């Protein structure tokens, strides 16, 4: 029976302004090694969080990103917490 190796993850935090939020999230999704994204406002309140799995297409998230972008424009600065798979 083959053994499964548990994937290691790292977490990083990125501070962005509301106007750059959508572009930053799209770039993160395109990188492919991102497992989970959490977007928080400047008072550390979670706005949205979503897991990313292998094979998920960015188009699936476009309607949600548009709503988040509208909220982020009102909030101003946001923090994106990113969990990445470490090879």
KEZATI-42822 format. One record per residue: x, y, z of N, C-alpha, C, CB in turn. Coordinates in steps of 0.001 Angstrom, whole numbers, padded with zeros to 6 digits, always signed. Glycine has a CB too. Layout:
XYZXYZXYZXYZ
...
! end
This chain:
+000843-001173+000000+000000+000000+000000+000889+001237+000000-000959-000003+001215
+000672+002154-000935+001504+003360-000980+001237+004253+000230+001248+004142-002280
+002278+004901+000657+002130+005806+001798+001846+007207+001308+003389+005793+002682
+000996+007898+002022+000689+009276+001679+001610+010194+002460-000794+009607+001966
+002135+011188+001779+002933+012186+002469+002071+013419+002659+004237+012522+001683
+002087+013929+003843+001284+015100+004142+001980+016335+003570+001059+015245+005674
+001234+017095+002796+001790+018302+002190+002027+019353+003261+000853+018849+001093
+003172+019986+003205+003479+021055+004148+002928+022358+003604+005007+021162+004401
+002450+023187+004505+001920+024477+004077+002638+025599+004806+000403+024557+004327
+002702+026730+004147+003230+027942+004752+002139+029006+004670+004552+028414+004042
+002227+029974+005545+001239+031046+005521+001946+032384+005413+000343+031004+006779
+001384+033251+004592+001925+034596+004461+000779+035593+004487+002754+034741+003160
+001104+036821+004821+000112+037885+004884+000525+038999+003930-000042+038424+006336
-000447+039479+003156-000200+040536+002183-001163+041676+002479-000367+040017+000712
-000640+042886+002638-001480+044065+002818-001679+044724+001467-000854+045060+003837
-002938+044969+001109-003255+045601-000170-004320+046673+000025-003731+044551-001196
-004342+047616-000886-005423+048598-000876-006612+047985-001603-004983+049953-001544
-007786+048507-001350-009002+047956-001938-008961+047867-003444-010168+048774-001533
-008348+048864-004090-008308+048875-005548-007430+047774-006133-007820+050209-006029
-006470+047268-005365-005573+046218-005852-005978+044823-005390-004167+046503-005402
-007050+044720-004626-007455+043435-004051-007760+042392-005121-008671+043624-003163
-008593+042725-006086-008998+041761-007114-007795+041267-007904-010026+042387-008063
-006930+042185-008323-005746+041799-009095-004845+040874-008276-004961+043052-009541
-004647+041197-007011-003787+040382-006153-004356+038981-005972-003607+041050-004792
-005664+038877-005722-006279+037561-005535-006213+036750-006831-007747+037709-005069
-006468+037375-007968-006375+036671-009256-004955+036154-009480-006795+037604-010421
-003957+036976-009156-002558+036556-009299-002247+035365-008396-001611+037723-008974
-002769+035396-007167-002538+034286-006239-003164+032996-006756-003100+034623-004854
-004384+033083-007277-005060+031902-007814-004266+031334-008990-006506+032250-008251
-003743+032212-009838-002987+031779-011015-001682+031076-010648-002688+032970-011901
-001143+031357-009476+000124+030740-009073-000004+029241-008869+000634+031381-007801
-001171+028776-008485-001413+027338-008422-001036+026642-007136-000703+026702-009496
-000181+027207-006313+000212+026521-005088-000516+027073-003857+001714+026635-004893
-001555+027855-004068-002324+028442-002973-003455+027497-002605-002879+029842-003362
-003571+027187-001309-004598+026266-000838-005792+026969-000203-004002+025310+000149
-005562+028122+000409-006628+028803+001141-006344+030304+001169-006759+028239+002587
-007379+031107+000951-007237+032567+000986-008262+033121+001966-007425+033198-000441
-007806+034010+002843-008687+034717+003765-008457+036206+003580-008435+034286+005248
-009542+036959+003415-009444+038407+003244-010065+039062+004465-010148+038884+001923
-009288+039947+005107-009736+040629+006323-009647+042136+006137-008897+040186+007542
-010493+042867+006869-010414+044322+006824-009334+044797+007792-011787+044966+007169
-009154+046120+007895-008051+046637+008714-008264+046432+010211-007858+048106+008437
-009491+046111+010638-009723+045789+012056-009656+044284+012294-011089+046333+012517
-009122+043550+011325-008894+042110+011399-010183+041283+011389-008112+041793+012638
-011260+041860+010883-012520+041132+010747-012519+040427+009387-013757+042099+010888
-012840+039140+009385-012836+038363+008150-013984+038788+007249-012928+036863+008454
-013637+039162+006021-014635+039537+005019-015081+038286+004274-014067+040599+004028
-014110+037527+003795-014396+036295+003060-013193+035364+003164-014736+036596+001567
-013475+034075+003137-012391+033099+003053-012867+031945+002183-011958+032595+004475
-011938+031411+001411-012302+030307+000548-011099+029409+000307-012864+030821-000776
-011360+028098+000251-010298+027142-000073-010143+027025-001583-010598+025759+000545
-008957+026728-002012-008699+026473-003427-008211+025040-003548-007653+027487-004023
-008753+024318-004485-008330+022947-004697-007746+022823-006084-009498+021964-004504
-007046+021743-006304-006441+021492-007612-007558+021393-008647-005570+020189-007598
-007411+022085-009740-008388+022028-010811-009478+023082-010729-009009+020697-010828
-009472+023896-009689-010478+024945-009589-010129+026043-010584-010565+025510-008137
-011109+026434-011363-010880+027468-012365-011160+028839-011767-011759+027231-013609
-010360+029817-012154-010539+031169-011654-011894+031752-011993-009472+032051-012192
-012491+031329-013105-013800+031847-013512-014871+031537-012481-014203+031268-014861
-014697+030471-011736-015640+030102-010685-015724+031189-009621-015236+028770-010047
-014608+031866-009363-014539+032860-008301-014839+034288-008761-013186+032820-007680
-014994+034518-010056-015182+035880-010552-016381+036612-009947-015332+035846-012032
-017571+036012-009870-018688+036747-009247-018419+037094-007784-019968+035927-009343
-017816+036163-007057-017498+036407-005659-016435+037503-005539-017017+035109-004982
-015441+037495-006422-014393+038504-006379-014939+039895-006687-013288+038151-007360
-015917+039970-007555-016524+041267-007868-017203+041838-006628-017544+041133-009029
-017904+040999-005887-018566+041450-004655-017536+041853-003606-019485+040343-004095
-016491+041062-003466-015428+041376-002508-014734+042665-002896-014410+040230-002425
-014509+042870-004181-013868+044091-004668-014691+045323-004353-013634+044002-006162
-015996+045211-004483-016877+046336-004162-016803+046659-002669-018334+046021-004573
-016784+045628-001842-016676+045846-000401-015306+046416-000047-016921+044533+000364
-014269+045913-000689-012909+046363-000387-012713+047822-000752-011889+045506-001123
-013384+048265-001807-013277+049671-002205-013829+050574-001103-014030+049921-003534
-014838+050101-000402-015409+050867+000703-014546+050778+001964-016821+050376+001005
-013929+049636+002166-013141+049410+003375-011789+050111+003314-012939+047922+003596
-011164+050109+002158-009840+050712+002029-008772+049641+002041-009589+051723+003152
-008007+049570+003120-006940+048582+003199-007452+047241+003661-005853+049057+004123
-006897+046185+003064-007270+044815+003408-006010+044002+003650-008132+044171+002291
-006184+042894+004324-005105+041955+004544-005525+040626+003937-004767+041812+006062
-004652+040043+003144-004910+038734+002556-003979+037742+003240-004698+038743+000993
-004550+036720+003862-003763+035631+004428-003800+034477+003431-004309+035191+005842
-002629+033974+003097-002522+032949+002067-001826+031714+002637-001754+033488+000834
-002453+030552+002477-001804+029297+002811-001331+028663+001516-002762+028346+003594
-000055+028343+001455+000531+027763+000242+001019+026344+000529+001699+028643-000282
+000965+025523-000510+001543+024201-000432+003029+024315-000666+000893+023243-001446
+003782+023720+000202+005236+023763+000084+005708+022403-000434+005913+024116+001462
+006359+022417-001567+006836+021166-002192+008110+020711-001557+007047+021341-003693
! end
